[in-house]
Amino acid sequence: MKKYLSMILAAFLATSCMDMELLPNDKTVDEDFWQSKSDVALMVNGAYKQFASTDVQQRLIVWGGFRSDELVVNTAVPTSDGTRVALNQIYEVNIETTNTFSNWASLYTVINYCNIVMEKAGAVMEIDPSYTQGDYLSDRSQMLALRALCYFYLVRTFRDVPYTTTAYMSESQDRVIPQLPPTEVLQNCINDLLEAEKNALSPQISGWKRVGLLTKDGIQSILADIYLWRASVLHSDADYQAAIDYCDKVIESKKNQYQQNQGNGAISEKLDYLHAMGGSAFEDLYISQNSEESIFETQYNTDASGTNTGLAQMYSEYKKNDGSAYLQASSKFGAATVKSSKGDNMTAMELYINDMDARFWNNCIGASSGTENPLPVSKYVNQNVNYISGTVPSKPINSAFTLNFDNYAENFIIYRLADILLMKAEALVASVKLAGDNVDPEDTRLADALELVNQVYKRSLDESQWATMTYTGYTGVVELENLILQERLRELCFEGKRWFDLLRYNYRNQDTPCNYGTMLADQGSFMKNTQDFLDIVGTKYDNGASRTNKMKEEPRLYMPVPHSDIITCKPWLRQNPGYTDKN
């Protein structure tokens, strides 16, 4: 009997290795379900809804933002709270393999939704004539793109990840999925996105779908992002050029959209790109939402089932009727003396360069010249706007008007135009840096990059300040690289970008590319992280070296593989070096 029980247990473990939620009931995966165009639409929407789930939303913030220098744990949250315990581990760089934020199941659930749609939707064309070939190709394009986006997040967070295109629709299916090094996963993502691009939705579709679905602009944004990431890791000039080319496609598309939809008063015709101006940008992007500038953002509504609880907990209040969020902005967003990416001591006003910068007053609640402590996040939280006019900033925000916890309908922006402009600037400067001494004196890439940064910066200034705004000292490659890194922090803080920006910076400044085609578990020695990178990450701590000393090598840039999957998937999954599974 013991022998038979052991065999049954072994079979169960082998068939339920990867942790992912299957669909909510058998009906949705039964053959009788896939009978109509509306059935397919239900499942496509289900994939997007899962991507907007609380678990995914929180991970995008923690993985992409909290691990960097921009966010800290809010000490007002009780130390006994489970999420705060998990966040404290990350903050102290003592992450256990059971940490809730090392769980990747919610992303694999989105991937499974995408795979099911791509496996099942094609047959519906033979049953329902209203579901056309064009409909199918459009749905397939979106699911290919959403799956690629999920894998891109996983690679940047865990590095070596399981990869599958199989649709899992039953608990009895074998879910042993091979773990691959990032070069293979990213190439698969690029291949899928290139296929998705061919049949992509037009970015000119109306209403929320223009930014709530992955259109051609969204697909090309992901491609630009992946190419920029891979170029930074592998020191690839071809990938930098591909990133520039895809940024150009998105920028040109946005220009065409603006020309066809003129009349939005928030958009300035005095800049070269589609931007809302000054304080209007905050309202346009984070209050009104689905801005013309936006490319892809997760969608929510005021219905209790559609609320963005994950965002509310991280930035507004960790539970209903408690004004304490799990996270706050680090002190560098106030007026504390912090260390810049150039290694100089500077005040937060210098971080923003100009005290007329609308973002200084609107990124955080209570920013003022005397603040030296962590501040509450204002983006996605505050429903008030500070407009800057005249020669002095308007009164800074000291309190926030927020949405009700049960009706927190703030979208989360994945891509928008300012991000794309700064991606292109980064790729231009990095490509010059890679070329070294072989750059033609007539090369305009550095000047072009500076102008892209200027376009993003100028829209955050009162127009009266444009004539006095200069970037003196930013004429060389290193200076421009640091400027772009800082501008991305000013512009994109709290949008889940900063940690990945810093990782690109770290990889790009290695003397030689890392061994990205081999899994970490197979490497005997590891890439050393640059001291500049460690110094930047350490600025959010009182004693940064005590934390950053724990992340001297590449493996500690990544989260541990989930403990539960390691235990049930041996030997198919292996833990990232530097982490220990206790049983």
Disulfide bonds with the S-S distance in Angstrom:
Cys17-Cys569 1.55
